[in-house]
Each structure stands twice: as C-alpha cells, then as structure tokens.
Amino acid sequence: VSAGNMDRLNENIDSFSGWDTIEWHYLYLEDLRRHRSINRVAYFEVEIVDPKSKVQLCYLDKVEPNATIAEIKTLLHKIYPKFYPSRQALKLHPEGKALSDDDVLEDLPVGTTATMFFQDLGPQLGWTMVFLAECLGPLFVYLLFYFRLPYIYGPEYDYTQSPFKVVKLACWCHTLHYIKKLVETIFIHRFSDGTLPLRTIMQICLYYWGFAAWQAYYINHPLYTPATYGKLQIYSALAMFLICECGNLSVHLVLNQISCIGSRPIEIPYPTRNPLTWLFFFVSCPNYTYEVGSWLSFTVMTQCVPVGVFAFLGFAQMTMWARAKHKTYIEEFEDYPVLRSAIIPLFL
C-alpha cells in the first residue's frame, strides 16, 4: 500500500464503524510499521587498510549486514583486479587470524563501521595443479638417475645400467606409483575450490622432488647392493607393493562415488564387493593405509635408508590427516561405525 493510498484510507476511515473501523486501523498500522522497518535497515561501512603503511585501500559504503567475507573480497577484487579473492586475506587486527570466507559481517565483533586489514597471499594455484606438480617431478627426477645421465656418478658410468634386477623393478614400481597418482588426479580425485600460495607449492615440490632424487641416487648407484635375503625379500615385497597400489586405487574409486558438498562428504563410505575395499570395515582412511603399505614394501624391496625415511615421514603426516578425517566423520554422522580407527586397524 503506497503512502498516498494510506492517507486516503485514513481520511475515509470515519465512514466505517464498529469492527470494520478497528480492522482498517489495524491494517494501516501494520503496513506503516512494515514500511518503517524497511527504511531502518542498518548498512555497514567497511574500510580496508594496508597493515604496514596504514593507507586506506578502499572504502565500501552501504554494505549489507548479511554480507559474507567472500562477498567483500569480491567487491575488493572489482577495485583491484590483481587481487582475486583467493589471493586475499582479511583480518580484524594486523597480526590476527584471517577471517573465513563464510563469516558474516553482522556477526563479527565490529560496529557499523568496520576496519579490516588486507594481506596479499601472493599468486595462487588450484589443488589439481599442486598434485600434478607434486607427481611429475619425482617421476622424471628418478629416471635421470636410473639412466645415469652425465655428471651424476662419474664419466665411466654415464648411460650404463645396474646389473641387478631389483634396480629395474624399483624403477618400474616408482614409475607406476606416480603415473597412477597422475591418472587419479586427472580422472578420479575431486578437489575443493581452495588454492595454495605459489611459495608453499614450491616447498612441497622441493620435498617430493628432493626425496625422489635422494632415493634414486642410492638405488641406482654403481655400488648399490641388493636386499640381504635375495629373491624372497624382493618378490614378497613386490607382491605387497602391487596389492597396496591396487588397494589404494580401489579406495579412491569408492570415495569418488560418495556424495559431497564441495569436498566434504555427506554420506559414510562403505566397502564394496571388491575385497581390497574391505579395509573400510576397520579404518576411516584405507587409502592412507595402502599408501603407507606401498612405501614400506618399497623400503623392504630396495633395502634403502632414504626410502625408509620418506616412508616414516609420510606415515607421520598421513596419520595426522587420517585422525582429522576420522574425527570429522564421528562428528558428522551419529551412526558412524564404532569399529573403525583412523589409519591402522584396531590401533590408531
């Protein structure tokens, strides 16, 4: 009802009597109250400041109270196209914690004029590119040592090959492992829209590429000696390695079928008819269990210390990831199987 119509209704309201008059007055007051409440919406003003120079980067006027930090980042991106949302971090204090994209402006401990401090996180890359870089490096680095390119072991060993069959098997296993990870990254894994800073990606690549070089240097060294217990040790470890690789792939295929919101599962993963998925009866993250099993098998097969160190560090990291996911499953699902542990059946 417009203001003009309200005035005319008010002027003619005396022509009604009794309950009709009361009803019309009630409708008039309700519409007037609703009209005033709309005009009383308290907009926010957001000032975004550089924490070092204290220079104001931008001033956002009439921001909706229910606006999220993600929406504020989008507004800032329109002013500074260089700083796309995933590159931004907004804080309430210069040394404070970055606000989450899901945080709502009216829920923050600020007044109607909010001051936020901007941090440039640097160039970002998506998780798919992170995994591709993480896998391609070790794949090619290892082959450089396997084919004994010049300047690695000495001129007399350039382009020579080890006489031991286990060295060739190790190369095939290492190559198979990373090709499998590349295929999973492209066709199976589902990643969130999150990103990582380029400098963090470089650190991750340095870790994986460096360990691949360290392992390959010793396994393909001219003075390398095979496993102590010969063929029994080598081929039993090889069999376990292949089982773990197939198991890891099988689990990833199961996880690919789970319904998710983003990267967050909304249903419990269960084993299928494939026996390699039956670890789901006992652990929440059998993909990590199989991954650790692969590297332990590779350690036994090659009897190489750098491989063992890499397996131990990987186990420590994957245990932390598995325990975090296990905790999330328990919190999300009331009927989550009580028999499951995080990564090691009935133990951890």
Contacts in CASP RR format, 6 or more apart in sequence:
PFRMAT RR
TARGET T0000
AUTHOR 0000-0000-0000
METHOD contacts of the structure
MODEL  1
VSAGNMDRLNENIDSFSGWDTIEWHYLYLEDLRRHRSINRVAYFEVEIVD
PKSKVQLCYLDKVEPNATIAEIKTLLHKIYPKFYPSRQALKLHPEGKALS
DDDVLEDLPVGTTATMFFQDLGPQLGWTMVFLAECLGPLFVYLLFYFRLP
YIYGPEYDYTQSPFKVVKLACWCHTLHYIKKLVETIFIHRFSDGTLPLRT
IMQICLYYWGFAAWQAYYINHPLYTPATYGKLQIYSALAMFLICECGNLS
VHLVLNQISCIGSRPIEIPYPTRNPLTWLFFFVSCPNYTYEVGSWLSFTV
MTQCVPVGVFAFLGFAQMTMWARAKHKTYIEEFEDYPVLRSAIIPLFL
1 9 0 8 1.000
1 31 0 8 1.000
3 35 0 8 1.000
6 28 0 8 1.000
6 31 0 8 1.000
6 32 0 8 1.000
9 24 0 8 1.000
9 28 0 8 1.000
10 28 0 8 1.000
13 21 0 8 1.000
13 24 0 8 1.000
13 25 0 8 1.000
13 28 0 8 1.000
14 21 0 8 1.000
16 24 0 8 1.000
41 65 0 8 1.000
42 65 0 8 1.000
42 112 0 8 1.000
43 61 0 8 1.000
43 62 0 8 1.000
43 63 0 8 1.000
43 64 0 8 1.000
43 65 0 8 1.000
43 112 0 8 1.000
44 62 0 8 1.000
44 63 0 8 1.000
44 64 0 8 1.000
44 65 0 8 1.000
44 67 0 8 1.000
44 105 0 8 1.000
44 106 0 8 1.000
44 111 0 8 1.000
44 112 0 8 1.000
44 113 0 8 1.000
44 114 0 8 1.000
45 59 0 8 1.000
45 60 0 8 1.000
45 61 0 8 1.000
45 62 0 8 1.000
45 63 0 8 1.000
45 112 0 8 1.000
45 113 0 8 1.000
45 114 0 8 1.000
46 59 0 8 1.000
46 60 0 8 1.000
46 63 0 8 1.000
46 72 0 8 1.000
46 105 0 8 1.000
46 113 0 8 1.000
46 114 0 8 1.000
46 116 0 8 1.000
47 56 0 8 1.000
47 58 0 8 1.000
47 59 0 8 1.000
47 60 0 8 1.000
47 113 0 8 1.000
47 114 0 8 1.000
47 115 0 8 1.000
47 116 0 8 1.000
48 56 0 8 1.000
48 57 0 8 1.000
48 58 0 8 1.000
48 59 0 8 1.000
48 60 0 8 1.000
48 72 0 8 1.000
48 76 0 8 1.000
48 90 0 8 1.000
48 116 0 8 1.000
48 117 0 8 1.000
48 118 0 8 1.000
49 55 0 8 1.000
49 56 0 8 1.000
49 57 0 8 1.000
49 115 0 8 1.000
49 116 0 8 1.000
49 117 0 8 1.000
49 118 0 8 1.000
50 56 0 8 1.000
50 57 0 8 1.000
50 117 0 8 1.000
50 118 0 8 1.000
51 91 0 8 1.000
51 94 0 8 1.000
51 117 0 8 1.000
51 118 0 8 1.000
51 119 0 8 1.000
57 76 0 8 1.000
57 79 0 8 1.000
57 80 0 8 1.000
57 118 0 8 1.000
58 76 0 8 1.000
58 79 0 8 1.000
58 80 0 8 1.000
60 72 0 8 1.000
60 75 0 8 1.000
60 76 0 8 1.000
63 72 0 8 1.000
63 75 0 8 1.000
63 105 0 8 1.000
64 105 0 8 1.000
65 104 0 8 1.000
65 105 0 8 1.000
65 106 0 8 1.000
66 104 0 8 1.000
66 105 0 8 1.000
66 106 0 8 1.000
67 104 0 8 1.000
67 105 0 8 1.000
68 101 0 8 1.000
68 102 0 8 1.000
68 103 0 8 1.000
68 104 0 8 1.000
68 105 0 8 1.000
69 90 0 8 1.000
69 99 0 8 1.000
69 100 0 8 1.000
69 101 0 8 1.000
69 102 0 8 1.000
69 103 0 8 1.000
69 105 0 8 1.000
70 85 0 8 1.000
70 101 0 8 1.000
70 102 0 8 1.000
72 90 0 8 1.000
72 105 0 8 1.000
72 116 0 8 1.000
73 85 0 8 1.000
73 88 0 8 1.000
73 90 0 8 1.000
73 101 0 8 1.000
74 85 0 8 1.000
76 83 0 8 1.000
76 88 0 8 1.000
76 118 0 8 1.000
77 83 0 8 1.000
77 84 0 8 1.000
77 85 0 8 1.000
77 88 0 8 1.000
83 118 0 8 1.000
83 120 0 8 1.000
84 124 0 8 1.000
85 101 0 8 1.000
86 121 0 8 1.000
86 124 0 8 1.000
86 194 0 8 1.000
86 195 0 8 1.000
87 120 0 8 1.000
87 121 0 8 1.000
87 122 0 8 1.000
87 123 0 8 1.000
87 124 0 8 1.000
88 118 0 8 1.000
88 119 0 8 1.000
88 120 0 8 1.000
88 121 0 8 1.000
89 98 0 8 1.000
89 99 0 8 1.000
89 118 0 8 1.000
89 119 0 8 1.000
89 120 0 8 1.000
89 121 0 8 1.000
90 98 0 8 1.000
90 99 0 8 1.000
90 116 0 8 1.000
90 117 0 8 1.000
90 118 0 8 1.000
90 119 0 8 1.000
91 97 0 8 1.000
91 98 0 8 1.000
91 99 0 8 1.000
91 116 0 8 1.000
91 117 0 8 1.000
91 119 0 8 1.000
92 99 0 8 1.000
92 108 0 8 1.000
92 109 0 8 1.000
92 110 0 8 1.000
92 114 0 8 1.000
92 115 0 8 1.000
92 116 0 8 1.000
92 117 0 8 1.000
93 117 0 8 1.000
94 117 0 8 1.000
98 119 0 8 1.000
99 108 0 8 1.000
99 116 0 8 1.000
105 114 0 8 1.000
108 114 0 8 1.000
121 197 0 8 1.000
122 197 0 8 1.000
122 198 0 8 1.000
122 199 0 8 1.000
123 197 0 8 1.000
123 198 0 8 1.000
124 195 0 8 1.000
124 196 0 8 1.000
124 197 0 8 1.000
124 198 0 8 1.000
125 195 0 8 1.000
125 196 0 8 1.000
125 198 0 8 1.000
125 201 0 8 1.000
126 191 0 8 1.000
126 194 0 8 1.000
126 195 0 8 1.000
126 196 0 8 1.000
127 191 0 8 1.000
127 192 0 8 1.000
127 194 0 8 1.000
127 195 0 8 1.000
127 196 0 8 1.000
128 185 0 8 1.000
128 186 0 8 1.000
128 189 0 8 1.000
128 191 0 8 1.000
129 201 0 8 1.000
130 196 0 8 1.000
130 201 0 8 1.000
130 204 0 8 1.000
131 181 0 8 1.000
131 185 0 8 1.000
131 189 0 8 1.000
131 191 0 8 1.000
132 182 0 8 1.000
132 185 0 8 1.000
132 186 0 8 1.000
133 201 0 8 1.000
133 204 0 8 1.000
133 205 0 8 1.000
134 204 0 8 1.000
134 205 0 8 1.000
134 208 0 8 1.000
135 178 0 8 1.000
135 181 0 8 1.000
135 182 0 8 1.000
135 185 0 8 1.000
135 208 0 8 1.000
136 178 0 8 1.000
136 182 0 8 1.000
137 205 0 8 1.000
137 208 0 8 1.000
137 209 0 8 1.000
137 212 0 8 1.000
138 174 0 8 1.000
138 178 0 8 1.000
138 208 0 8 1.000
138 209 0 8 1.000
138 211 0 8 1.000
138 212 0 8 1.000
139 175 0 8 1.000
139 178 0 8 1.000
139 179 0 8 1.000
139 182 0 8 1.000
141 209 0 8 1.000
141 210 0 8 1.000
141 212 0 8 1.000
141 213 0 8 1.000
141 216 0 8 1.000
142 171 0 8 1.000
142 174 0 8 1.000
142 175 0 8 1.000
142 212 0 8 1.000
142 213 0 8 1.000
142 215 0 8 1.000
142 216 0 8 1.000
143 171 0 8 1.000
143 175 0 8 1.000
144 152 0 8 1.000
144 216 0 8 1.000
145 152 0 8 1.000
145 213 0 8 1.000
145 216 0 8 1.000
145 217 0 8 1.000
145 219 0 8 1.000
145 220 0 8 1.000
146 167 0 8 1.000
146 171 0 8 1.000
146 216 0 8 1.000
146 220 0 8 1.000
147 159 0 8 1.000
147 161 0 8 1.000
148 157 0 8 1.000
148 158 0 8 1.000
148 159 0 8 1.000
148 160 0 8 1.000
148 161 0 8 1.000
148 220 0 8 1.000
149 158 0 8 1.000
149 159 0 8 1.000
150 158 0 8 1.000
150 159 0 8 1.000
152 217 0 8 1.000
153 221 0 8 1.000
153 222 0 8 1.000
157 222 0 8 1.000
160 222 0 8 1.000
161 167 0 8 1.000
161 168 0 8 1.000
162 168 0 8 1.000
162 220 0 8 1.000
162 222 0 8 1.000
162 224 0 8 1.000
164 224 0 8 1.000
164 226 0 8 1.000
166 226 0 8 1.000
166 227 0 8 1.000
166 234 0 8 1.000
166 301 0 8 1.000
166 302 0 8 1.000
167 219 0 8 1.000
167 220 0 8 1.000
167 224 0 8 1.000
169 234 0 8 1.000
169 238 0 8 1.000
169 301 0 8 1.000
170 219 0 8 1.000
170 298 0 8 1.000
170 301 0 8 1.000
170 302 0 8 1.000
171 220 0 8 1.000
173 238 0 8 1.000
173 241 0 8 1.000
173 298 0 8 1.000
173 301 0 8 1.000
174 212 0 8 1.000
174 215 0 8 1.000
174 216 0 8 1.000
174 298 0 8 1.000
176 245 0 8 1.000
177 245 0 8 1.000
177 294 0 8 1.000
177 298 0 8 1.000
180 245 0 8 1.000
180 248 0 8 1.000
180 249 0 8 1.000
184 249 0 8 1.000
184 252 0 8 1.000
188 252 0 8 1.000
188 253 0 8 1.000
188 256 0 8 1.000
189 252 0 8 1.000
189 256 0 8 1.000
190 256 0 8 1.000
190 260 0 8 1.000
190 262 0 8 1.000
190 263 0 8 1.000
191 263 0 8 1.000
192 262 0 8 1.000
192 263 0 8 1.000
193 262 0 8 1.000
196 204 0 8 1.000
211 306 0 8 1.000
211 309 0 8 1.000
211 310 0 8 1.000
214 306 0 8 1.000
214 310 0 8 1.000
215 302 0 8 1.000
215 304 0 8 1.000
215 306 0 8 1.000
215 307 0 8 1.000
215 310 0 8 1.000
217 306 0 8 1.000
218 224 0 8 1.000
218 304 0 8 1.000
218 305 0 8 1.000
218 306 0 8 1.000
219 302 0 8 1.000
219 304 0 8 1.000
219 307 0 8 1.000
226 234 0 8 1.000
226 303 0 8 1.000
227 233 0 8 1.000
227 234 0 8 1.000
227 237 0 8 1.000
227 300 0 8 1.000
227 301 0 8 1.000
227 302 0 8 1.000
227 303 0 8 1.000
228 303 0 8 1.000
233 300 0 8 1.000
233 301 0 8 1.000
233 303 0 8 1.000
234 301 0 8 1.000
236 300 0 8 1.000
237 297 0 8 1.000
237 298 0 8 1.000
237 300 0 8 1.000
237 301 0 8 1.000
238 297 0 8 1.000
238 301 0 8 1.000
240 293 0 8 1.000
240 297 0 8 1.000
240 300 0 8 1.000
241 293 0 8 1.000
241 294 0 8 1.000
241 297 0 8 1.000
241 298 0 8 1.000
241 301 0 8 1.000
243 276 0 8 1.000
244 290 0 8 1.000
244 291 0 8 1.000
244 293 0 8 1.000
244 294 0 8 1.000
244 297 0 8 1.000
245 290 0 8 1.000
245 294 0 8 1.000
246 276 0 8 1.000
247 276 0 8 1.000
247 277 0 8 1.000
247 279 0 8 1.000
247 286 0 8 1.000
247 290 0 8 1.000
248 287 0 8 1.000
248 290 0 8 1.000
248 291 0 8 1.000
248 294 0 8 1.000
250 274 0 8 1.000
250 276 0 8 1.000
250 277 0 8 1.000
251 276 0 8 1.000
251 277 0 8 1.000
251 279 0 8 1.000
251 280 0 8 1.000
251 286 0 8 1.000
251 287 0 8 1.000
251 290 0 8 1.000
252 287 0 8 1.000
254 269 0 8 1.000
254 270 0 8 1.000
254 271 0 8 1.000
254 272 0 8 1.000
254 277 0 8 1.000
254 280 0 8 1.000
255 265 0 8 1.000
255 269 0 8 1.000
255 287 0 8 1.000
258 265 0 8 1.000
258 267 0 8 1.000
258 269 0 8 1.000
259 265 0 8 1.000
259 266 0 8 1.000
259 267 0 8 1.000
260 266 0 8 1.000
265 329 0 8 1.000
265 332 0 8 1.000
268 329 0 8 1.000
268 333 0 8 1.000
268 335 0 8 1.000
268 336 0 8 1.000
268 337 0 8 1.000
269 280 0 8 1.000
270 280 0 8 1.000
271 277 0 8 1.000
271 278 0 8 1.000
271 279 0 8 1.000
271 280 0 8 1.000
271 281 0 8 1.000
277 286 0 8 1.000
279 286 0 8 1.000
279 289 0 8 1.000
279 290 0 8 1.000
279 345 0 8 1.000
280 286 0 8 1.000
280 340 0 8 1.000
281 337 0 8 1.000
281 339 0 8 1.000
281 340 0 8 1.000
282 339 0 8 1.000
282 340 0 8 1.000
282 341 0 8 1.000
282 345 0 8 1.000
282 346 0 8 1.000
283 289 0 8 1.000
283 322 0 8 1.000
283 340 0 8 1.000
283 341 0 8 1.000
283 342 0 8 1.000
283 343 0 8 1.000
283 344 0 8 1.000
283 345 0 8 1.000
284 322 0 8 1.000
284 325 0 8 1.000
284 326 0 8 1.000
284 329 0 8 1.000
284 340 0 8 1.000
284 341 0 8 1.000
284 342 0 8 1.000
284 343 0 8 1.000
285 318 0 8 1.000
285 321 0 8 1.000
285 322 0 8 1.000
285 325 0 8 1.000
285 326 0 8 1.000
285 342 0 8 1.000
285 343 0 8 1.000
288 318 0 8 1.000
288 319 0 8 1.000
288 321 0 8 1.000
288 322 0 8 1.000
288 343 0 8 1.000
289 343 0 8 1.000
289 344 0 8 1.000
289 345 0 8 1.000
291 318 0 8 1.000
292 311 0 8 1.000
292 314 0 8 1.000
292 315 0 8 1.000
292 318 0 8 1.000
292 343 0 8 1.000
295 307 0 8 1.000
295 308 0 8 1.000
295 310 0 8 1.000
295 311 0 8 1.000
295 314 0 8 1.000
295 315 0 8 1.000
296 308 0 8 1.000
296 311 0 8 1.000
298 307 0 8 1.000
298 311 0 8 1.000
299 307 0 8 1.000
299 308 0 8 1.000
299 311 0 8 1.000
318 343 0 8 1.000
319 342 0 8 1.000
319 343 0 8 1.000
319 348 0 8 1.000
322 342 0 8 1.000
322 343 0 8 1.000
323 342 0 8 1.000
323 343 0 8 1.000
323 348 0 8 1.000
325 342 0 8 1.000
326 340 0 8 1.000
326 341 0 8 1.000
326 342 0 8 1.000
329 336 0 8 1.000
329 340 0 8 1.000
330 336 0 8 1.000
339 346 0 8 1.000
341 347 0 8 1.000
341 348 0 8 1.000
342 348 0 8 1.000
END
